[in-house]
Amino acid sequence: MTKKPTVLSGIRPTGYLHLGNYFGAVRNFLRMQDDFNCFFFIADIHSLTTHPTPDNLQAGVKQVLAEYLACGIDPEKATIYIQSDVPEVTELYTILNMNAYLGELERTTSFKDKARKQPDNVNAGLLTYPVLMASDIIIHRANFVPVGKDQEQNLEMARKFAKRFNRMYKKEVFPIPQSYTFDGKDMIKVPGLDGSGKMGKSEGNAINLYEDPKSIRKKVMRAVTDAGPTEMNQEKPETVQNLFTLMEIVSKPETVAHFDELYNNCEIRYGDMKKQLAEDIISYTSPIRDRIIDILKNDEYLAKVAKMGAEKARESASKTLAEVKKVVGFKRLF
């Protein structure tokens, strides 16, 4: 029987999953469950770099876990776990830190960006973030990691640390992880509502899967547009194209065609388009939101999923860590 390649992806529990997360990653994870050995984890240790309160951290972990399940990730097919439930990760992180160097960590874009954004909290966790990410990946000997552009450098660091470890100890302990790129038809970039860029947690331009209809309508109606077309068939500016892109994702093709024709004929009323877009988003997200609400009420089920995921993740991680400890010389000969 052919062994399935291993895929790993993690998400910080620092906010609700939004349409960008769903169409850019989660929906593809659902397809991957049958073809890959999947590990999907909630990165609560990573989130400590921003000093969340214990209550906020616990609520965030519970929310993301419920949202993953509501979206259709199957704990029987994939391993869904909470990072802090697998202490082997931090033990490998400690070992890898001994082979990570200050200069290369200081040069990473993620560290420089975070240090600029939180100058009063430039902690060691921010500096060694790529090392912990590497540990997350190679503890399960992952073959593939789906990453966005902002994480490409950190994946390259993980590859570097895996190669360095194998070279230092003259043993191929870790496979070298590759980035996983979804097919063009599956690569959907969801724009934000602020007129430029992609939808993101920290940009304040997102519509969450958990969002209530009233809030969705309010956000969509506030979306940035322009004064309207002045010539037939003129090119759409980015702000307007973003609305059409969102509509192409959640609406029926005939709806998109209708408003496209109105735009090309200089007859479009953005208010009407936004109202239609809001209702189509609500129709799409409401079933997911209802499932999230139901799952959040079921602490017993969430605890069961977390426990099962921790056991499966620890079984995988402990095998890797045992080999690592033997290779570095921690296995006693006396």
C-alpha positions in Angstrom: 0.0 0.0 0.0 1.4 3.4 -1.0 2.1 5.7 1.9 0.2 9.0 1.6 2.4 12.2 1.6 2.1 14.2 4.8 0.7 17.8 4.7 0.8 20.2 7.6 -0.9 23.6 8.2 -1.3 25.7 11.3 -3.4 28.8 12.1 -3.0 31.2 15.1 -6.2 31.4 17.2 -6.2 35.2 17.1 -9.5 35.9 15.3 -12.4 34.3 13.5 -11.9 32.5 10.2 -13.0 34.7 7.3 -14.0 34.2 3.7 -10.3 34.6 2.6 -9.3 31.7 5.0 -12.2 29.6 3.7 -11.7 30.0 0.0 -8.0 30.4 0.1 -7.2 27.4 2.3 -9.9 25.5 4.3 -12.1 24.5 1.3 -9.0 23.0 -0.3 -8.1 21.2 3.0 -11.5 19.3 2.7 -10.3 17.9 -0.7 -6.9 17.0 0.7 -8.2 14.9 3.6 -8.7 11.8 1.4 -5.4 12.0 -0.6 -2.9 13.1 2.1 -2.0 12.4 5.7 -3.1 15.7 7.0 -2.1 17.5 10.2 -4.1 20.7 10.9 -3.1 22.5 14.2 -4.1 25.5 16.1 -1.0 27.5 16.9 -1.6 28.7 20.5 2.1 28.7 21.4 2.8 31.0 18.5 0.1 33.4 19.6 1.8 34.0 23.0 4.2 36.4 21.2 1.4 39.0 21.4 0.6 38.3 25.0 -3.1 37.3 24.9 -5.0 36.9 28.1 -5.7 33.3 29.2 -9.4 33.8 28.6 -8.9 35.2 25.1 -6.5 32.5 24.2 -8.8 29.7 25.3 -11.8 31.3 23.6 -9.8 31.7 20.4 -8.7 28.1 20.4 -12.2 26.9 20.9 -13.5 29.1 18.2 -11.1 28.0 15.5 -11.5 24.3 16.4 -15.3 24.7 16.1 -14.9 26.6 12.8 -12.6 24.0 11.3 -15.1 21.3 12.2 -18.1 23.3 11.0 -16.3 23.8 7.6 -16.1 20.1 7.2 -12.6 19.0 8.3 -13.1 15.5 9.6 -11.2 14.4 12.7 -11.5 10.8 11.6 -9.6 11.6 8.4 -7.3 14.4 9.4 -5.4 15.1 12.6 -6.7 18.3 14.1 -4.8 19.3 17.3 -3.8 22.1 19.5 -0.1 22.9 19.4 0.4 23.1 23.2 -1.1 19.6 23.5 2.0 18.2 21.8 5.0 19.0 24.1 7.3 17.1 21.7 7.1 20.2 19.5 8.7 22.5 22.0 11.3 19.9 22.9 12.4 19.7 19.2 12.2 23.6 19.1 14.7 23.7 21.9 17.1 21.4 20.1 16.7 23.2 16.7 17.4 26.6 18.5 20.9 25.4 19.1 21.5 25.2 15.4 19.8 28.5 14.5 21.9 31.6 14.3 21.1 35.2 15.5 22.0 36.9 12.2 19.8 34.7 10.1 16.9 35.1 12.5 17.2 38.9 12.7 17.2 39.1 8.9 13.8 37.4 8.5 11.0 39.6 7.1 8.5 38.4 9.7 10.7 39.3 12.6 11.4 42.8 11.2 7.7 43.4 10.4 6.6 42.3 13.9 9.3 44.3 15.7 8.2 47.4 13.8 4.5 46.8 14.6 5.1 46.0 18.3 8.3 47.9 19.3 7.5 47.6 23.0 7.2 43.8 22.8 10.1 42.5 20.7 10.4 39.2 22.6 12.6 36.2 21.9 9.5 34.3 20.6 9.3 36.7 17.7 12.9 36.2 16.9 12.7 32.4 17.0 9.3 32.2 15.4 10.8 30.5 12.3 12.4 27.8 14.5 9.1 26.9 16.2 7.5 26.9 12.8 10.2 24.5 11.6 9.6 22.3 14.6 5.8 22.2 13.8 6.6 21.0 10.3 9.4 18.6 10.6 8.2 16.9 13.9 5.7 15.1 11.6 8.2 14.8 8.8 5.8 16.8 6.6 6.3 16.6 2.8 4.2 19.6 1.9 3.1 22.8 3.6 0.5 25.1 2.0 1.8 28.6 2.7 0.9 32.1 1.6 3.4 34.6 0.3 3.9 36.1 3.8 5.1 32.7 5.1 7.3 31.6 2.2 10.5 32.8 3.9 9.7 31.0 7.1 9.1 27.7 5.2 12.5 28.3 3.5 14.0 28.6 7.0 12.4 25.3 8.0 13.9 23.7 5.0 17.3 25.2 5.9 17.1 23.9 9.5 16.1 20.4 8.4 19.0 20.3 5.9 21.4 21.7 8.5 20.3 19.1 11.1 20.7 16.2 8.6 24.1 17.5 7.6 25.4 18.1 11.1 24.5 14.6 12.3 25.2 12.9 9.0 21.7 11.2 9.0 18.6 11.9 6.9 16.3 12.3 9.9 14.0 14.9 8.2 12.6 15.0 4.7 12.9 18.5 3.2 9.4 20.1 3.2 8.1 21.6 0.0 5.5 24.4 -0.4 2.2 23.1 -1.6 0.5 25.2 -4.3 -3.2 24.6 -5.0 -4.2 24.2 -8.6 -5.1 27.5 -10.4 -8.8 26.6 -10.3 -8.5 26.1 -6.5 -6.4 29.2 -5.9 -9.0 31.8 -4.9 -7.7 35.1 -3.6 -10.5 36.9 -1.7 -10.2 40.7 -1.8 -10.9 42.8 1.3 -13.7 45.3 1.6 -11.4 48.3 1.9 -10.7 48.7 -1.8 -7.3 47.1 -2.0 -5.3 44.0 -1.1 -6.6 40.7 0.1 -9.0 39.9 3.0 -7.1 39.5 6.3 -7.6 39.1 10.0 -5.6 42.1 11.0 -6.6 44.5 8.2 -10.1 45.0 9.4 -11.4 44.3 5.9 -12.8 40.8 6.4 -16.2 39.1 6.6 -16.0 36.2 9.1 -17.7 32.9 8.7 -19.2 33.5 12.2 -20.5 37.0 11.2 -24.2 37.7 11.8 -26.3 38.9 8.9 -26.8 42.4 10.3 -23.0 42.9 10.5 -22.4 41.5 7.0 -24.9 43.9 5.5 -23.3 46.8 7.4 -19.8 45.9 6.3 -20.7 45.3 2.6 -22.7 48.5 2.4 -19.6 50.4 3.6 -17.3 48.8 1.1 -15.2 51.2 -1.0 -16.4 52.0 -4.6 -16.1 55.0 -6.9 -18.5 57.5 -8.5 -19.4 55.0 -11.2 -18.4 54.4 -14.8 -18.4 57.4 -17.2 -17.8 55.4 -20.5 -19.3 52.2 -21.9 -17.2 49.1 -21.2 -14.5 51.0 -19.3 -12.1 49.1 -17.2 -13.1 48.6 -13.6 -10.9 50.3 -10.9 -9.6 47.9 -8.2 -12.2 49.0 -5.7 -15.0 48.0 -7.9 -13.3 44.9 -9.4 -13.0 43.7 -5.8 -16.7 43.8 -5.3 -17.2 41.9 -8.6 -14.6 39.3 -7.5 -16.4 38.7 -4.3 -19.7 38.4 -6.2 -18.1 35.8 -8.6 -17.2 33.7 -5.5 -20.5 33.7 -3.7 -23.2 34.6 -6.3 -24.8 32.8 -9.2 -23.2 33.4 -12.6 -26.3 35.1 -13.9 -26.2 37.6 -11.0 -22.6 38.5 -11.8 -23.5 38.9 -15.5 -26.5 41.1 -14.7 -24.4 43.6 -12.7 -21.5 43.4 -15.2 -23.9 44.4 -18.0 -25.2 47.3 -15.9 -21.7 48.5 -15.3 -20.7 48.2 -18.9 -23.8 50.2 -19.9 -23.1 52.9 -17.2 -26.3 52.0 -15.5 -25.0 50.4 -12.3 -26.2 51.4 -8.9 -23.6 50.3 -6.4 -26.1 50.3 -3.6 -28.2 47.7 -5.4 -25.1 45.6 -6.1 -24.0 45.7 -2.5 -27.4 44.7 -1.2 -27.4 41.7 -3.5 -23.8 40.8 -2.6 -24.6 41.0 1.1 -27.5 38.6 0.7 -25.5 36.2 -1.3 -22.7 36.2 1.3 -25.3 35.6 4.0 -26.8 32.7 2.0 -23.3 31.1 1.7 -22.1 31.6 5.2 -25.3 31.0 7.2 -25.2 27.2 7.1 -21.5 27.3 8.3 -22.4 29.8 11.0 -25.3 27.6 12.2 -22.9 24.6 12.5 -20.3 26.7 14.3 -23.0 27.8 16.9 -24.1 24.2 17.5 -20.5 22.9 17.9 -19.5 25.7 20.3 -22.3 24.6 22.6 -20.9 21.0 22.6 -17.9 21.2 24.9 -17.9 17.4 25.3 -17.5 16.9 21.5 -14.8 19.6 21.3 -12.9 18.0 24.1 -13.2 14.6 22.4 -11.8 15.9 19.1 -9.0 17.8 20.9 -8.0 14.6 22.8 -8.1 12.4 19.8 -6.1 14.9 17.8 -3.5 15.3 20.5 -3.1 11.5 20.8 -2.6 11.1 17.0 -0.2 14.1 16.8 1.8 12.9 19.8 2.1 9.4 18.3 3.6 10.9 15.2 5.8 13.5 17.0 7.2 11.1 19.6 8.6 8.8 16.9 10.5 11.7 15.3 11.7 13.1 18.6 13.0 9.7 19.8 15.1 9.4 16.7 16.3 13.0 17.1 17.4 12.4 20.7 19.2 9.3 19.7 21.0 11.1 16.9 22.1 14.1 19.0 23.4 11.8 21.8 20.6 12.0 24.4 20.1 8.3 24.5 22.0 6.9 27.5 24.7 4.3 27.0 25.0 3.7 30.8 
